[in-house]
């Protein structure tokens, strides 16, 4: 039956369609213990990686299994994301999600950012870069959220530089450098002296356990992704 609403426009509100920027967690297992460990390993050293971003939980890889939505929501909120909905959920999962305060978002197009796959849609990086002009000591961390990072002094062993865009180090890079932190596979790492503990672009990484050749170690170099593989070349 069709119900015709009165034509009077309310004075106190309007209801309109809205397009919200969302991030997605592609959940591959309902084991919250393992998930907690892996989230800690991925984001525990970057507490400011998220900034109360609204998040949709994609259950496509979980199947019809039971999910502790209350525990999952609590776990995710600890990483400064705000779960708002589920996607690809069974009817039973939708009911459980609703009890936990989560809506259904079946028609929402999402890009997973908790997965390190370099094929994720690249964020828009503004022209302005975060510039650091002091040496970074062991234990220090700098994150250029949504932009490039320029470091004018040494990144010492034990220090960590992270950027959603490119990383430029105009000095020795001896700590960790993580570019394209939110999935930008086109990001690059450039330094005047490549001696890193770890380099990573869009989740693809290499550590110092794999020694660099003499043609690269201590030399000006760039790091980029080609066909999902890290490629290092002299500058």
Secondary structure, 3 states (H helix, E strand, C coil): CCCCCCCCCCCCCCCCCCCCCCEEEECCCCCHHHHHHHHHHHHCCCCCCCCCEEEEEECCCCCCCCCCHHHHHHHHHCCCEEEEEEECCCHHHHHHHHHCCCEECCCCCCCECCCCCCCCCCCCCCCCCEEECCCECCCCEEEECCCCEEECCCECCCCEEEECCCEEEEEEECCEEEECCCCCCCCCEEEEEECCCEEEECCEEEECCCCCCCCCCCCCEEEEEECCEEEEEEC
